[in-house]
């Protein structure tokens, strides 16, 4: 398609990292960043979102009468979606798969966290030089939901309480995603070194 070569796009937002990689070449390389959300919060949000999102192909109004535990036990619920998407597979995962996913994050990805969004956006701005191009900052911040708690594709819903039966039901089908998320949080802390001010290091 020649999108990377055209220079028309500064940022590409996608969940399909392997398909997006085909847009680039050794001469026109991309750099990957992501904003991670706790897998249980993500799964719960997906459950409530698809009950109302009539514009989505996966719209499921019948699940409005379901509990989260019923959803988790059904074939509608996604199992370890983040890890599988990162690896480009929909097969059952193994510990080896988890290690591969961790390697990809560590080697290829600048990490951001939903619950530390302001700090994450600041890192992205500095790393990609967006702060030097003010016209790019509003677009990125809107897509990342930085200016508000809503973002451009948010959906208000009840929270799932950690340790509750609902939480445990979703955790049981997302155990690799949870481990990957915990690893990403640790990476976020490690990558913070890249953004330390020289004055802070000297003091």
Buried (B, 14 or more C-beta within 10 A) or exposed (E): EEEBEEEEEEEEEEEEBEEBEEBBEEEEEBEBBBBBBBBBBBBBBBBBBBBBBEEEEEBBEEBEEBEBBBBBBEEBBBBBBBBBBBBEEEEEBEEEBBEBBBEBBBEBBBBBBBEBBEBBBBBBBEBBEBEEEEEBBEEBBEBBBBEEEEBEEEBEBEEBEEEEEBBBBBBEBBBBBBBBBEBBBEBBEEBEEEEEEEEEEEE
